[in-house]
Amino acid sequence: MDFPFAYRQRVRFGETDLQAVVYYANYLLFAEVGRVAYLRELGIVYERDLLAQGVDFTIGEARVRYHAPLRFDDEYDIRVRIGEIRHSSWTFEYAIDRADGAHCVDASTIQVMLDRKSGRPIRIPGALRTILEKAKEA
């Protein structure tokens, strides 16, 4: 399965450690950048399509596997795709690769749909599920 979406970034100095290598936890921030950009690309507006509908999502699980480092000023792509879609959750899968083609990180996050008032998990709303399923098939 290929990644239908990529978002190009450049490593900033503040994202690195003393060795000028990206600090390990920042890869989850990179995943968030890719996730939000991909949702926007799919036409999902967070305020309109989630919050205004009385729903939101939280991250129920995050995984990161490191293969090669990114360093200060490297250009890289955050590639994103939809993974498993369940009743009240779905997975985003990420590949973070340097612009020179080196594969740096595999990551995934599980989003859990919530009712904003109760804070409890709920089924993914039909319109959002349709968008996610269509994106998964792309």
Protein Blocks (a to p, Z undefined) as FASTA:
>chain_A
ZZfbdcdddddfklpcfkopacfklmmmmmmmmmmmmmmmnopafklmmmmnopacddfb
dcdddfbdcdehiacddddddddddfkbccdddddddfkopafbdcddddddddfklopa
cdddfklmmmmmmmmmZZ
